[in-house]
């Protein structure tokens, strides 16, 4: 496996796990997002979809962490592509649609930042899938670099919130 894949695969694991944790931690809010996206009808179906989404993220992260890097990266890439398509469909129906898929505090909704972030995640997952040729054996420096990249992504999201003009108190409420 290339050194780049050794660094990027743990980054993908961290981002997927953090995204799943955010959805699970604020389950009712994510259920409202699922309902607003019209992915399912009825409370039970909405709840099932709201649980399935973080389950898929955790499955992809687990597959990657277990060492089946190409499979995990392909699952992640397919999931990010599908989630982006669903969010764009929701935005077409409702221009004010909010996803909050990574932190559930996205005041800007499904817009440029969302598309840039998801495009980067899709590119990351695809790159890892192409470059992986064996199990993940991340070295200490690779893991530290992966954590740094994940923190940079989260910091970028926070900066996007600040730049949106929405008061941080409202961001925390969301």
N, C-alpha and C positions, 0 to 999 in steps of 0.2 A: 504494500500500500504506500502511496506517495506520502511525503511529509505533510503536504497540504491537506490531504484527506485525514491524516492523523490529528491535525489541528481542527479541521472543520467539522468532523463527525461529532466530537464531544460538544462543540458549539451547538450543533443541531439538536443533540440530546437535551442540552440545558434549555434551549428556547422552547422546545416542544413540552418539556416537563413544566416549565414556568407558565406557559400558556394554559396547560391543562389545570394546573393548580389554581390559577386565577379564576377559571370557570367554575371549578368545584367549590372554591372558597365562597364565591358569590353566586351560588346556584340559582336562586330565585331571579336575580337580575339577568343571568344568562338565559333563563327560561323566557323572560320577557323579550330578549333579543331574538331568540328562536321564533317566538310567536309573531313578532313584528316582521320577520323575514318570510313569514307564511310558508315555512318548511313542513309544517304538520298542522293538522286540525284536531282540536280537542286537547284537553289538558294532559291526559295520559300520553298521547303521542308527542306533544311538545316536550314533556318531561323526559321521555325516552330519547328523543333527539338531543336534548340538552345534556344527557348523560353519555350518549354515544360519541359526541364530538370530543370531549376530553379523554374518553376511553381510547379512541383512535389515536389521539396525540400521544397518550401514554404507551400504547402498544408500539407505535413507531419508535419512540424513544427507547423502550425496552429492547426491541429487536436490534436497534443500533448498539445499545450498551452491551448486549449479549454477544456481540461480535459479528452478527449477520449484517454487515454494513451495507452492502449493495441492496439487499431486500428492504432494510429499514429506511434507507435513503429514498428508494423508489416509493415506498408507502408514504413517506413524508411528502415527497414531491407531488404525488397524486392527490393527497389530502389538501395540501396548500392550494393546488390548482382548482380543486373542486370548491373549497371554501371561498376562494376569491371569486369564482364564477357565481356562487350563491349570493355573496355580498353585493356584487355588481348588479345582479338581477333585482335584489331588494332595493338598491339605490335607484335603479331605473324606474321602479314603481313608486319610490318615496325618496326624493332627493335629500332629505334630512336623515336618512337611515344611518344608524350607528352600529358599529360592530363591537368594538371593545374586545376584540378577540385575544389580544395579548395581555392586556391589563384591565379590561373592562372599565377603563376611564378615558376613552377616546372621545373628547368633545368635538373633534373635527369630523367625525363620521367616516364614511367610506369615501375617502378622497385621495388626494395625491400621496399623502404620507402612507396611508393604508396600502395603496398600490405599489409604492416604492418598497415598503417593508416586505410585502408579500412577494414581490418580484425578486427581491434579494434572497428571501428564504427559498423560493422555488429554484433560483440559480444555485444557491448553496447546496440544496438537497440533490439537484441534478449533477452538480460537479462532484459531490461525494460519491454518488452512484457510479459515475463514469470512472473515477479514479480508484475505486476500491477494488482490490483483487485478493483480499484475504480478511482474516479477522482483525478487529480493532485492537491494537496494542499501543495505547496512547502512553507516551512518556510524560514525565513530570512537566517539562517545559511546554509540551503540546497541550496538556490540561490547563496550565496557567494561561496560555494564549487563548484557549477556548473560552475560559472564564472571562478574560478581558474583552473578547469580542462580544460575548453575551451581555456584559455590563455596558459596553458601548451601544449596543442595540437598545437596551432599556433606557440609557441616558438619552439617546436620540429621541425616543418616544416621549420622555419627560420634557425635553426641549421643545418638541413639536407642540405639546400641550401649552407650555408657557407662551410660545409664539402664536397660539390660536386666539389669545385675548380672553379666554375663559378663565374666571377666577379659580385659583387652585382649590379653594373650598368646594367649589362645584365639581371640580375634577375628582376630588376625593369622595364626594357623595355618589358620583356615577359609578 
